[in-house]
């Protein structure tokens, strides 16, 4: 409204408008509280913040000038004020100009906000009913950090466009855009009432238009509507979270978002007071990247803290419009490279640039001033250009970017006149109707009404659902809700599903033999994306399987794997529009399409796949349409598979490790290195397979239908065969250990199991730490699988990155309790997922199947998982030690483990019911006897349950088919073992050990052969005996008679003597004058080659010594010895066994000395005799009493 006559306003200190309907004291208290809030919101003292005297502002009709207003700086301002406009909330804007300042007043009721712009300051005056405060807007903190802009994923790379596509519009007429502004009760409370709160909103809108006008941006912001929303009355939610809430599905902001879309508004803005501890005065989505247009079905959103600087809203809208911060901050414009702010160090910054980026404490001067203009080289900022020419590499001309884009910024949607009352209802699984309308709308339902019109919302749940409760502005659980008129009203209807609990899929589909996989792929991860067992719809039995509630972009399916060839039959019922369809596939081949709304119908699929043992029948639904209609579901029941009795039986070959399985066909040899399915033609009713390890690796053994460690295996071809071959493998190919995965994803309480054909790797980057897990080396059609198990109720959350070949149909699959979802895209940024799970045991599986190759440029596709958290309990698990004993055999596990000796397996990491199966597989020459430990009995299959395990070991005992091999030997050695049980068809070994002084002569028996001391038999099929013969070794004994004697008889001078026997002494006759005294060495008990020399003594001039010994000993010398006078004589006395040498020597020779058994007579001077003897050694237990005279002792020889 514009007055015909101007209004004069006389202001003693500051000009304001107010009325006197509020008591002066209340107004003063309100102003004081606002002052305290302004000061608290800053992290430093606001020097300019002060109160004005009461009644310093007066309104007098007829006076049109601002007279002698003295500002805190000392400047006096006078200016006429004219009414300019009135906004949608009744806020009147007055404006005036003077040489020293520009003045604007925004007034509603008794409250107003005045802005006085001078060269050095931007003064703000807040007035309530005559009480006022003043402050300098430039003193308020910026609080707009580097991340105040949120960039959408996949923003295209920006390059400098050619000038031809940047040509400015010759029409310089400003274009108007519409904005819907939301405010909260906290905003009203901050400004002590709605009048001042709405005046502040109008003040910010006028400031934004002031910036556009002063920048020649050729834009005008129109406040099309404001809504007071019921949100965060305590003002505690951070602004970044609020921005995330501002979308179509939020129960608080969804109605305003829908209103903005329907009314044709271009931008949606939330204005609240600054949140204590927040990082942002403003935050916004970035738009217009690469000069793109805005989609008509979405609204650009931003958040402005209403008590921050006046320019913040223009800054955040700038991000919506494609503007970046500044070159000094490393930014390139989003719409154009030059679409960014500008500044000069310690001088100025424009609206989009940060003060901190252009402040240098080492340079003289103050912090740069915030200029309320967008960058432009054609504008003046403190005597310098406000920008840089757009054609330069460092260009900064945000104003030009806005002018070029003004049509795209202001014509996003066509405006539409709306009634005063607007109702928004979020109802995803019920039809909604308003007043007398028939319920038809499903999803986000809206309608506007005239003011005063009664509003009734009616809800009609779809099949399978019942109303749980209303939330928002509706309450209770009735099918109807009445709302007040005026303003915006939001209501959300939550539902509970009606389904049969604790009924398995197999029971619902009437088939306990087949395995079913039910998947619901939901880009929104809604709770409704689950298959359910329906107890009210069935054609066979009491139950059927019901699909999730179907929405746009949903893909759901049931996969039925069958083995071999035959016919699969099932019943199907559908309920959706005629344009929607369920598609039935057989291994990807189209079988039938079922459209629209059908009753129960029986379908048959012929399974005749020649290239796979297992065929997947896929019954799926997908739509990209919004209008699905019907009950948005389909049902499945009565599944039966009938095998073809005349078809060849398939064989599945499974290779674990480094090697291959081979078999011959009619034309060539087939080789399998991983997992292969065949329909081989049998030979004589059998199949023969053989294994070949890769170079440097070993074959460990067969599993499944083949057993043992022989390189070849033959099986009957009468039925499906599942065969495993286990080889050693490179340690680098080993799967990640559970503890390593747990550490990488930041959860040491859960047990993670790498269970696919392809292995996960550690990624040295994460969302919550320094690591995560990611898919490793890809192989087409194999799978990456990661499992964990949970217990109880709680919330599962994790972070993920997805860089996959979506053109080839790749995605991250998430399965919880066999119900699946698909997660697509996201790029090289971390995203979060959360899911609330009810009470029970939960199996969680992450699955990635590579269908396509990597990028042509060499970059890799991958999925990364991190920060897996669960608020419930980790599922129980137990590690079991497996042992194979008694015979030839192995234990194979249902999670592809293989054990021929001792190993460990963890129970409970894979299966939903916490079980694992163990298979005791005996070799062909053995039989399984029994289990011991956690398993028992003689059945070769044992199922372990995590809840029932009462022992930590499992032992499989086997018994081999054996034959007895015995061994015997002659004297002189041992053949061992003397008896052994040998497995039929295997060889035995006997070790031949000769006694000392003996050697192996020969060995024979059992068709064997000897190599050194080892005798090896041929393959044993019957009992047999080995005989070993040993001989004693022989040694030479040589006698040297010397020059004083001759051989006259007795033993030969050269003799061959067996080990341990004695040589025969030769008889010697000494020459005259010489005497034969004895031999130089002993030749009894010969154990080595020996040389013996005769010892002679000259008789002339010698003294005769006669030696004698008792019968139980012997002497080393002849009985008669001739010793030269003065010489000594040494003789060795050797007692017989059981005797010892007596220390007493009789005879006439002088007393000698003993050294052990050697006796020496020193310095013989006359002929004499010596008599030696031996005494019996006392046995153990005898008692010897020795009496000796005091001071006497016997001398004994030293032993």
C-alpha angles and dihedrals in degrees: 000000000000121000119231088221126039119245119234115220120192114202120184095196104353129003114240139151124233142141129232099236092107121071111253093235093054091050091049091052091049093051091048091052091050089050091054091048092051091051093046092052090060122073092216138038116290098220095189096050108111145137125257122221116271116268090011086133119065133174117213120172114233096033111104105176138082102231124205099326107183114209124204087258089062094250116137117214130197124177140149113245122216129186109250107176148332118229131215091276096052094256109151120214120209123186136191138170135210133172090257101040150359117239130202128175125195110194136179121169112319094339131082145164120216124198120198114185117198131167093267105026147028106219120203122195121190116197133186118178096328097320115109146177130195135206140161111255090209089067094062115104119258098219093177105130128194091271098054087113123068113208117209119237119269096022103177119248109265123224132175105280120224114266089243092068093044097058112140122239110258089217105089094186111130115245122218126226125193124231132189112210123202123200133178139222087258087063091052091047093049092056094040095243146006095270094064094037091055090043089055091050090051089047091055092047091050090048090052090052090046089056092048092050095045089048095048087234090148092224132124124195114217119196099219098173143351126205129194103219127199098239138128099342090182090055095230105127113102116243093241090060091047090055089053089052093054098092140103098270102046112114092221103036100027093088093051091046091051091047091053091051095045096043092050096245114161101208138030118208132183117204120192137146117278111276115236108253095014120139097215139067085183141005133181147170113257115237140177097046111180089007090291123164121247120254111249093223097062135058126221109236136199140169125221126188099227096211095055125088120317093242097058096092091052089049094053093043085052089062090049087053096051103269124138130199112258146300090253087063092050094252130147117200117260100218094034129356090250093049093110144096129272141204148160125238112271090347115076147328128203125230097279098042126084123240090222092058091060101039121101116180090198091061121077115252142059131288110293115270120245107241112203094228138093116245117276132149087221094062129078122237113181090327095313131093112273092222149003128265110274094231092063121090089241092046119157116181110137092161091059091049090053093048092050091048099039094111091050090047097050106032101055092121136005113255117247128196111243131198122241098259121059124184125193122186126186107208115153100172105029136064114245129208131179122222107318097355120119108245106260110134119096122186120014106007123187140176136167124220139193117262110272094021114133112241124209123179118203124196128198112187118222122238113294095026140092129188112266100180147313121247133186113034094348122071140191129028103278122127090240134057131185121211135195119247128247129054127019124320126193128190133174124203117208123194141195123221123241109220143130111266127215093016113130124231089243092057092046091052094041095238126107096175102062128068116229129201115199115191133185115189111199124170089201096047093226121179089238091067092095134105111237136198107245117212094185101051121057142125098194122034124343101301145045135186115257124203123233118270103280122233138166113300092013120140118187131167148163117226117203114192115202129184120230129345128319143090129306117200129185143157121245134190125184135192118186140089122307091252092061124079146186111225123208116208132185107204090329095314116121113247104168143339119221115200134196130336113350136166123230108311130178119231132189127204120193110218112205105146111160096187105052135044089213123050122194117217107200121199103187145167131199133165138174092189124103098212106070098148126183119063089316093231146094131210134215129200146157102030116187132172120198114191120223105247093203098050125102112262117245127238124210115204118198120189118194114187134000110333144061144247117227137188136171126250126188091272110021147356117273118214127197121195101171126003119338136171123206142171097211122187106244123233112219088344094304143096123218122202133177135191133225121190118217115253110286094019135094136225111241102185150285128280136187114021091358122063141190134021103286112123092234130058132186122194136176116262096215097105145011111301127203109195130185130194119192124203135172113265141202112275088228088064094055119118120252113270116245093246091053092052092046091053092048094053095043100248121106094172098066126071114228123196126197099215110161134094089253122057132234122232137206114262115207093222132062146173095240103019143002097289143042136166123261138178113272134204109356127227119181116255094002117109143236110215129181121182138190132165127222135193135208125001127313147103123297115205133172140159124235145183120204124196104160139145097261091173086067091049098258122157142148108267120208119192123185115184090344093305111116140209132183126224117200135193126334098151127224093329130098117254129182133231128192134182131179113219129197126232115297144064114313130196112202120195129182111200133186123178117188108219098164139043126260122272117292090238091061098253114138132238115225147157120219126197125196145158097028107186133178124187093199128063128296112248118256117262135175133197114226125197113222121208131184114205143166102024150005111309147099141227115233120191131212089242090061096263119148129198129179097165123005128335142138134251130185116226120211103029098105118024125071092229093047096248137132129189124226122200120202105209117188124203119246092263094049141056133215112250109180149313124255131191119020089000124055141178132047100277106117092224121069125183116204121202121199089225097052105039109120099169134052098219137059120197125190111203119203131184121215125215101243144177127209119249115189130192132199134175144196123249113291099052150024132244112205143234093030089202134011140171110235124196110246111264094019129102130244132215131212123195116220113210118182121208119245110291092019136099137200109268101179146323132204144166141084090052089280138142136222127236110181109305094343122090115195123195128215118252107307120232100146135030114275143166134236120209123200126192125200130188131201117248120245126222133195123241117194125193120205112199095189124208100302102059145047134213110251102163145310120084124005120260090239114043136172110217129186119237111285096010128111131246120235113249115237118236112245134197113201122216120256111285093024132091127208103232102178145279129306096229140020118259099187119112094012115206100162141025107289137195117199126190128201117242118217132190127202110239102201112094092000129126118236119236118189115205126194136171137191120261094260095064142039137218129231091222136057114267092252121055130179114212127185111239113273094019124117131235127217122193131177118222114205115195122209119249110290094027138090131205114267112232091218114095117189129196138074100291118108117264114279137192132259124225101182103298094343116100122196125196107199128213102356110205102170139025112276146152135242125199120198130190143179130221131208118266113240114244124230112284096029120127119222120192113196118192118192134175116250109275094013127112138168121239114230129194113255113252 
